[in-house]
């Protein structure tokens, strides 16, 4: 982390010609279980990972915002009060959207100074680990402090969620922003997406000699694209047809009884969400009981549901899950919004290398791009580092 901190500081100085007043960071996240349940007002169980995005920032004496990063050659410049989905596009829409969204929840942007900010990150982009929420969370905690807004963590989650939905145009739920902003080290975060309530769930992986291996398939995905939005629309249609505010309010028995009301695709989409909600709650119970084999079984059941009912997996993700389970993982699933990205494998520490070698070999045999694999640890949410 010290390398990234230094890179953020030096990058800021190189781009803007002076030193930042501070450096803040926020983590990417792994969703342990609970996929596409968040915008259905259900339950999710993510945890922040020990890969972070750092934001070096300083206030200006005018209304200008300049946003730069180590992954772009030039800075994006806009008046703070002029930032909109029309004036800012591309990756800079994520940080610009945060400033805009803070105004939406009450910050007086006309009376606040602009800022310069430079981002560096080791959260992989497009891997389903929420690099976007890490950008949003790092800037949100920075602006909350330097603008002296005094917003709570829940309010910052709201702002970052608005930024992603209404400014960037990605129809996601609150999972990513909650995990990045509110997580505690060593724990997953059980989030009730109806009221935003969140409570830590101790994972205690190390004492069980288990680790979470991320397998980034290198198949990039985009939440703004049609597949994600289509799945959300199917869920909303199912809720309307069933006469409930959200699929959170439907039991599996009720869904089965109402099967004739829904077309086949909509029924399968709803079945994934309804059963996934229950899997999240069952996983929390199994973690508290230290029934880790049951946890593993639930992870794979989640993957099957996303593959068969929600149809958001890919051949690369399916292969990563299959090989992981065949070579020692006790559970595995794709994680994130789908259509690419990463799988996770809950694996005994002593078998990590065996799984990695087997996955590498299987991907090569199928002619797939070589995956990137790394172990992640449950980490702290957004914070000031310097």
C-alpha positions in Angstrom: 0.0 0.0 0.0 2.9 2.4 0.7 3.9 2.1 -3.0 0.4 3.1 -4.1 0.3 6.0 -1.6 3.6 7.3 -2.9 2.4 6.8 -6.5 -0.7 8.8 -5.7 1.2 11.7 -4.2 3.8 11.8 -6.9 1.2 11.5 -9.6 -0.8 14.4 -8.1 2.4 16.6 -8.0 3.3 15.7 -11.6 -0.2 16.5 -13.0 -1.0 19.6 -11.0 2.4 21.0 -9.9 1.9 21.1 -6.2 1.3 18.7 -3.2 -2.0 17.2 -2.2 -3.5 18.1 1.2 -4.3 14.4 1.8 -4.8 10.9 0.4 -7.9 8.8 0.9 -8.7 5.3 -0.2 -11.5 2.8 -0.7 -11.4 -0.9 -1.5 -12.8 -3.0 -4.2 -15.1 -5.8 -3.1 -15.8 -9.4 -3.6 -19.5 -10.4 -3.3 -19.3 -13.6 -1.3 -22.9 -14.4 -2.1 -26.0 -12.6 -3.1 -26.0 -11.6 -6.7 -28.6 -9.3 -8.3 -30.6 -9.3 -5.0 -29.6 -5.8 -4.1 -31.9 -3.9 -6.5 -34.6 -6.4 -5.6 -34.5 -5.0 -2.0 -33.0 -8.3 -0.8 -29.9 -9.5 1.1 -26.2 -9.5 0.0 -23.0 -10.6 1.7 -20.0 -8.8 0.2 -16.6 -8.0 1.8 -14.1 -5.3 1.0 -10.8 -6.7 -0.4 -7.2 -5.7 0.2 -6.9 -4.0 -3.1 -7.7 -0.3 -3.1 -8.1 2.9 -5.0 -6.3 6.0 -3.7 -7.4 9.6 -4.2 -4.8 12.3 -3.7 -6.7 15.6 -3.4 -6.5 19.3 -2.6 -9.1 22.0 -2.7 -8.8 24.9 -5.1 -9.7 28.6 -4.7 -12.2 28.5 -7.5 -15.1 26.3 -8.7 -13.0 24.2 -11.1 -12.7 20.4 -10.7 -9.7 18.6 -12.3 -9.8 14.8 -12.3 -6.8 12.7 -13.4 -5.6 9.2 -12.9 -2.6 6.9 -13.6 -4.6 5.1 -16.3 -5.4 8.2 -18.4 -2.9 10.6 -20.0 -4.8 13.8 -19.5 -6.9 15.3 -16.8 -10.7 16.1 -17.2 -11.6 19.6 -16.2 -15.1 20.9 -15.5 -16.8 23.6 -13.4 -18.2 22.0 -10.2 -21.6 23.4 -10.8 -21.6 22.4 -14.5 -20.8 18.7 -14.0 -23.6 16.6 -15.5 -24.0 13.4 -17.4 -23.9 15.5 -20.6 -20.6 17.4 -19.8 -18.6 14.5 -18.3 -18.3 11.0 -19.9 -16.0 8.1 -19.6 -14.3 7.0 -16.4 -14.3 10.6 -15.1 -18.1 10.4 -14.8 -17.6 8.3 -11.6 -15.8 10.9 -9.6 -17.6 13.8 -11.2 -20.9 12.0 -10.4 -19.9 11.8 -6.7 -19.5 15.5 -6.4 -22.8 16.0 -8.3 -24.6 13.5 -6.0 -23.3 15.1 -2.8 -25.1 18.2 -4.2 -28.2 16.2 -4.7 -28.3 15.1 -1.1 -27.8 18.7 0.3 -24.2 20.0 -0.3 -24.2 23.6 -1.6 -22.0 23.1 -4.6 -22.2 26.8 -5.6 -20.7 27.8 -2.3 -18.0 25.1 -2.1 -14.5 25.2 -3.7 -13.5 23.0 -6.5 -10.7 20.5 -6.2 -7.9 18.7 -7.9 -7.8 14.9 -7.5 -5.5 12.1 -8.8 -6.4 8.4 -8.6 -4.2 5.3 -8.6 -5.5 1.8 -8.0 -4.7 -1.9 -7.9 -8.4 -2.9 -8.2 -8.7 -4.6 -11.6 -11.0 -2.8 -14.0 -13.8 -4.9 -15.5 -13.1 -7.9 -13.3 -16.3 -7.7 -11.3 -14.5 -6.4 -8.2 -16.2 -3.0 -8.3 -13.4 -0.7 -9.3 -16.0 2.0 -9.9 -17.3 1.9 -6.3 -13.7 2.1 -5.0 -13.3 5.4 -7.0 -16.6 6.7 -5.7 -15.9 5.7 -2.1 -12.4 7.2 -2.0 -13.6 10.6 -3.3 -16.8 10.6 -1.2 -14.9 10.2 2.1 -12.3 12.8 0.9 -14.9 15.4 0.0 -17.0 14.7 3.1 -13.9 15.6 5.1 -12.5 18.6 3.2 -15.9 20.1 2.5 -16.8 19.5 6.2 -20.2 18.0 5.2 -20.5 15.7 8.2 -22.5 13.0 6.3 -22.8 9.5 7.7 -21.6 6.4 6.0 -25.1 5.6 5.0 -25.5 9.0 3.4 -22.3 8.6 1.5 -23.5 5.2 0.2 -26.6 7.0 -1.0 -24.5 9.6 -2.8 -22.3 7.1 -4.5 -25.2 5.0 -5.5 -26.9 8.0 -7.1 -23.6 8.8 -8.9 -23.5 5.3 -10.4 -27.2 5.1 -11.3 -28.2 8.6 -12.2 -24.9 10.2 -13.4 -23.0 7.2 -15.0 -26.2 5.4 -16.0 -25.4 2.0 -14.5 -28.5 0.5 -13.0 -26.9 -1.2 -9.9 -28.1 -1.6 -6.4 -26.3 -0.4 -3.2 -24.1 -3.5 -2.7 -20.9 -2.2 -4.1 -21.0 1.2 -2.5 -22.0 -0.2 0.9 -19.1 -2.8 0.8 -16.5 -0.2 -0.2 -17.6 2.4 2.4 -18.8 0.4 5.4 -16.8 -2.9 5.6 -14.7 -3.9 8.6 -11.4 -5.8 8.4 -11.8 -9.5 8.8 -15.6 -9.5 8.2 -18.2 -9.7 5.5 -21.1 -7.3 5.5 -24.7 -8.5 5.6 -26.7 -5.8 4.0 -30.5 -5.6 4.0 -31.0 -3.6 0.7 -34.5 -2.6 1.7 -33.5 -0.3 4.5 -29.7 -0.2 4.0 -29.0 -1.8 7.4 -25.6 -3.5 7.6 -24.0 -5.8 10.1 -20.6 -7.4 10.1 -20.3 -11.2 9.8 -17.0 -12.6 11.0 -15.5 -14.8 8.3 -12.6 -16.2 10.4 -11.1 -17.7 7.3 -7.5 -17.8 8.6 -8.3 -19.9 11.7 -10.1 -22.4 9.4 -7.0 -22.4 7.1 -9.2 -21.2 4.2 -8.7 -18.4 1.7 -10.7 -16.7 -1.0 -9.0 -17.1 -4.4 -10.1 -14.6 -7.1 -9.9 -15.9 -10.6 -10.2 -12.9 -13.0 -11.2 -14.4 -16.4 -10.1 -11.3 -18.2 -13.6 -11.2 -19.9 -14.4 -7.6 -19.3 -18.0 -6.5 -18.5 -19.9 -3.2 -18.4 -22.8 -2.6 -16.1 -24.1 0.1 -18.4 -24.6 -2.4 -21.2 -27.9 -4.1 -22.0 -27.5 -7.5 -20.3 -27.5 -6.1 -16.7 -30.4 -3.7 -17.4 -32.4 -6.5 -19.1 -32.1 -8.7 -16.0 -33.2 -5.8 -13.7 -36.2 -5.1 -16.0 -37.2 -8.8 -15.8 -37.1 -8.7 -12.0 -39.3 -5.5 -12.0 -41.7 -7.1 -14.4 -42.0 -10.2 -12.2 -42.6 -8.1 -9.1 -45.4 -6.2 -10.9 -47.0 -9.4 -12.2 -46.9 -10.9 -8.7 -48.3 -7.7 -7.1 -45.4 -7.0 -4.7 -43.1 -4.0 -4.2 -40.0 -6.2 -4.9 -39.0 -9.8 -5.3 -37.8 -9.6 -1.7 -41.5 -10.1 -0.7 -42.0 -13.4 -2.6 -41.3 -16.8 -1.1 -40.3 -19.7 -3.3 -43.6 -21.4 -2.5 -45.5 -18.3 -3.7 -43.4 -18.1 -6.8 -44.0 -21.7 -7.7 -47.8 -21.3 -7.1 -47.8 -18.3 -9.4 -45.7 -19.9 -12.2 -48.5 -19.6 -14.8 -48.6 -15.8 -14.4 -45.1 -15.4 -15.7 -43.4 -16.3 -19.0 -40.6 -18.8 -18.7 -37.7 -16.4 -18.8 -39.2 -14.0 -16.3 -40.0 -17.0 -14.0 -36.4 -18.2 -14.1 -35.1 -14.7 -13.4 -37.4 -14.4 -10.4 -36.5 -17.9 -9.2 -32.8 -16.9 -9.1 -33.5 -13.8 -6.9 -35.9 -15.5 -4.5 -33.6 -18.5 -4.0 -30.5 -16.4 -3.8 -31.9 -14.3 -1.0 -32.4 -17.4 1.0 -28.9 -18.6 0.2 -27.5 -15.4 1.6 -29.3 -15.9 4.9 -28.4 -19.6 5.0 -24.7 -18.7 4.4 -24.7 -16.3 7.3 -26.1 -18.9 9.6 -23.6 -21.5 8.3 -20.7 -19.1 8.9 -21.9 -18.5 12.5 -22.2 -22.2 13.0 -18.7 -22.8 11.4 -20.3 -25.2 8.9 -17.9 -24.4 6.2 -18.8 -27.3 3.9 -22.4 -26.0 3.9 -21.0 -22.5 3.0 -19.1 -24.1 0.1 -22.2 -25.9 -1.1 -24.2 -22.7 -1.0 -21.6 -20.9 -3.1 -21.8 -23.5 -5.8 -25.6 -23.5 -5.7 -25.5 -19.7 -6.2 -23.3 -20.2 -9.3 -25.7 -22.8 -10.8 -28.6 -20.5 -10.3 -26.7 -17.6 -12.0 -25.7 -19.9 -14.8 -29.0 -21.6 -15.4 -31.8 -19.3 -14.2 -30.3 -15.8 -14.5 -28.0 -16.7 -17.4 -25.3 -14.3 -16.6 -22.3 -16.6 -16.5 -19.8 -17.3 -19.3 -17.9 -20.4 -20.4 -14.8 -19.0 -18.8 -16.5 -18.4 -15.5 -18.1 -21.9 -15.6 -14.7 -23.5 -16.3 -13.0 -21.6 -13.5 -15.7 -22.8 -11.0 -15.6 -26.4 -12.3 -11.8 -26.7 -12.2 -11.6 -25.0 -8.8 -14.0 -27.5 -7.3 -12.3 -30.5 -8.9 -8.9 -29.5 -7.5 -9.7 -28.7 -3.9 -11.9 -25.7 -3.5 -14.8 -26.4 -1.1 -17.0 -23.9 -2.9 -16.9 -21.6 -5.9 -19.1 -19.2 -7.8 -18.9 -16.3 -10.2 -19.0 -12.9 -8.5 -20.3 -9.6 -9.6 -22.8 -8.5 -12.2 -22.0 -11.2 -14.7 -21.2 -11.5 -18.4 -17.5 -11.7 -17.5 -15.4 -10.7 -14.6 -14.2 -13.0 -11.9 -15.0 -16.2 -10.0 -14.1 -16.8 -6.4 -13.0 -20.1 -4.9 -13.2 -20.8 -1.2 -10.1 -23.0 -0.9 -7.9 -24.6 1.8 -4.7 -22.6 2.0 -2.5 -25.6 1.2 -4.4 -26.2 -2.1 -4.3 -22.7 -3.5 -1.3 -23.4 -5.8 -2.9 -26.7 -7.0 -6.1 -24.9 -8.0 -4.2 -22.1 -9.7 -2.1 -24.5 -11.8 -5.2 -26.5 -12.7 -7.1 -23.4 -13.8 -4.2 -22.1 -15.8 -3.9 -25.4 -17.6 -7.7 -25.7 -18.3 -7.8 -22.1 -19.7 -4.8 -22.8 -22.0 -6.4 -26.1 -23.2 -9.6 -24.2 -24.1 -7.8 -21.4 -25.8 -9.0 -18.8 -23.3 -7.0 -15.7 -22.2 -4.7 -16.5 -19.3 -6.5 -15.6 -16.1 -5.1 -13.5 -13.3 -5.5 -15.2 -9.9 -4.8 -13.7 -6.4 -5.9 -14.3 -2.8 -7.9 -11.6 -1.2 -8.5 -10.8 2.5 -11.5 -9.0 4.1 -10.4 -5.4 4.5 -11.4 -2.1 6.0 -13.7 0.2 4.1 -13.0 3.8 2.9 -10.6 5.8 5.0 -8.1 8.7 5.1 -4.6 7.3 4.7 -2.4 10.4 4.9 
